[in-house]
Amino acid sequence: VHLVESGGGLVQAGGSLRLSCAASENIFSKYDMAWYRQAPGKQRELVAQITNSGWTYFGDSVKGRFSIYRDDAKNTVYLRMDSLKPEDTAVYYCNALQGTVKVYNWGQGTQVTVSE
């Protein structure tokens, strides 16, 4: 299975972006899906998660600003990011989860840069 992230870019603080993660196969019925991010010099962190039943989880730093949803027909999971802050600058990755364990190797990710 290949996961391809897209949608990143440069945005001013307060702006919005929508990231996409397209899976090459229908895996949403089997696994939860999650978005992670990794900023320079920092560890990769879990940003948001959606279970195959639709339950969602968000990290404290993004609660109320980010949303996660998926389109099963397109095998795509999205991360909508609003009210972006400079500290949201990072490479964003998606992956499938089995429990708390990632299922696939990390992809290229998509760079999000938020300017002051």
Beta strands, then each sheet from edge to edge (+ up, - down):
strand 1: 3-6
strand 2: 9-12
strand 3: 17-23
strand 4: 32-38
strand 5: 45-50
strand 6: 56-58
strand 7: 66-71
strand 8: 76-81
strand 9: 90-98
strand 10: 101-102
strand 11: 110-115
sheet 1: 1+ 3- 8+ 7-
sheet 2: 2+ 11+ 9- 4+ 5- 6+
sheet 3: 2+ 11+ 9- 10+
end
